């Protein structure tokens, strides 16, 4: 992709790097958020990358699992909410 759309990918990688940089939210917590989002979007590559980055930023396995469980509960909550529509049919 980098060779086929160099300007777009350059902009993407700059945005990606800036999004997880230290700021009001620490890198560790941003990477835990990224793990949770990756679980929700079901992106195995993203899960690998961001769980590794979270560990490098000091996250424990327990923190990674807890972030993933928050994501799982929200995803399941969406299914439960949508299931209520079956009652109105």
C-alpha positions, 0 to 999 in steps of 0.5 A: 500500500505504501508504494501504491498510495505513498502520500495517503499512506504517509498521512495515515502513518503520521496520524496513527503515530500522533493518535497514540502519542503521549498526551492527556491520556498516557500511551499505556492507556491509549494502547489499552483503548486500542486493544479494546477497539481492536477486539471490537472490530475483530482485527487480529493484526491490530490486536497483536500490534496494540497488545504488544505496544500496551505491554511495552508501555507497561500494561500487564496481562490483567490490564489487557484482559480487562480492556478486552472484557470491557470491549466484549461487554459493550459488543454483547450489550449492542446485541442484547439491545438489538435483540429487543427489536425482535420483541416488537415484530 
